Amino acid sequence: MTALETPPRESVAGGGFAAVAKGRLQQLLAFASLIAIFAFFSVASPFFFTYGNFTAILFSTVVIGTLAIGTTFVIITGGIDLAVGTGMALCAVMSGVFIVNMDLPLVVGLVATVLFGGMMGLINGINIALLKIPPFIATLAMMLVAEGLALVVSDSAPIYFSEEPSYTKISTGNLIPGVEFPNAVLVLIVVAVIAGVLLTKTVLGRYTYSIGSNEEATALSGIDVRKWKIAIYAFAGLFTGLAGIMISARLGSAQPATGMGYELQAIAAVVIGGTSLSGGKGSILGTLIGALIISTLNNGLQIMSIPQEWQNVILGCVILVAVYTDILRKKEA
């Protein structure tokens, strides 16, 4: 079992081998769906199965995948985060403020941006764990706040990184000489491995599963659920900050209006990857597969010149199928 896979349920909720097998089966089904989608578009269009397009799919997966990794932790606890999209836009704007407007050193600006995302997650966690505001309402409020602040802080205008070529290379540069493989994909791989290790091999991950499996039993066992919920939301917020860096580095500018809709794609990637909306189950590997499915669908439909409105319809149907599959799986459990 790798760090990206779902850990045994017996370690967090008293499950057994059957639960582990079901978790792996869900990952296999998601991966099989990805292969089927890839095969379909490869046959449907001669422009799909190329190295350049494959790289483009991976490149477009970076932002969704980064957001979805953080969202995985939240959804495993049985929560939700609707603020990751506009929060990402606000973090992108703050990266422009730190690096361009305040002229901070690049590394300092990057760290400050990631921590700013963590602060947003911390506020969400406090509202949910201490003030007992339902996650849907707390993060919906944060979504609106972030959307407004992104416009206010930037004065409703993009912040360009034209004087900071090193910043854009974080996403569009090529670390491997002679190989057209964007750095952004390498960043996603590294981040996914780190998140997988934290989710499967640390106390943070163990309590994340435990809270989602049975929050009351977790509290009765002596674990401070409120403290760990705050920590989990704050940790997930770090990925929102990182996504803000990746999207602004890719665009070469911080666009304050960017972000709406990304929260839905991130949640969709998590659910398609097998994470249960009721909590207690999920994996980083499954989430990455879900993100790749969304990116492959979007890419293939665009190549086939399918209108954007129909792309949304198809993605919505995929989400419905994924959620219904989760419902059936819970009934069989």
Steps between C-alpha positions, in 0.01 A plus 500: 500500500640838401466826687243622247263211559222469755629367835330208668175603658576289806765758592239769535155354526519131578443379143660198340641351184171543311511877554856517372406291196205727423723807522744352252216387274370857487845619395517233232156595369601867483824409323312275257264790426798724430647244258161461327461877459856529371441216250173653379651840424807337344272329248267799460773753416845459339618806695438350843757221530817708471780580741422870486134445585585252774727762654222758464261272691750459783564874501130579528468247784744688724266768637197271536715226649666731752165634618352151508782361715423753774128444456552125547606552862194714567249264338647196678408673827142528373535871425499709184688804375332724245761774532794336324426659163468864599752438778747396233432825310557703816825314569611568142432869555689492829798341326498801268478735796786329682734453204416789265351776713701441819809378312564216743758235406346224290530226763357724772208594276428137419504396865282797595245407233477138614466611862229747399304207359560315825362799691181487297466131582570578866211748505273240341606246760435739790155589364412134457661340806462775763202704382316187378407658168416229243789448257280583201404840642842584646685430176228661288552818701876472453446450126315831478752679722793373293330594175443857623844541657674382181334787313556753777868421559581498127280801425320273253807487276748220426844507658765400247824314572680630190792615715520164678585234238609259774144500632342384175767230461360334812215385278603528136875437527667167427718364778609207284726633220389418148166357612178697459350406833373796706623550854140533617444127446808417706370726776167315500673161519717608794206658682285189443767270644543722806123518553470124455764436765335743741158344443610138542803509728446779754276594790342773286381247247391247760283755678367629168357155425389449857303825516327422172423140598349580840554844647319423825701185567820688416415766757410238763839338449663814636597670173439875482287493186462878485875556502560244230218630282655845511840350416356302206324802348813712547711230338258475207523878462871469425408325176270788409796734538720272290232479230489881495874500427471236228216668311652849515841363397336323206315813388788736578255716692270498800145522368258600779197363314656156450379223727124469471410143413829348608351398834244286318766333287715435807210342690407302189855364471492388863163328466579339164820368658303308760501725806169468681302819556387359835863480612735232624624379164723631223849513359738739328554251217127485432478879505781530243320251275181704540684820408648330193153381396367855512799641311483227237128555451544875465793460262334236283171688476683818402696318229171364366362859501221416745345828626588602856140470617491134393833440669338617824205268442727200449712584805184536709383155389838352592473652848148358545621153403792525742279611791240232426776239493610622843141463627479143369836418656383624841183293477705189438738576789 
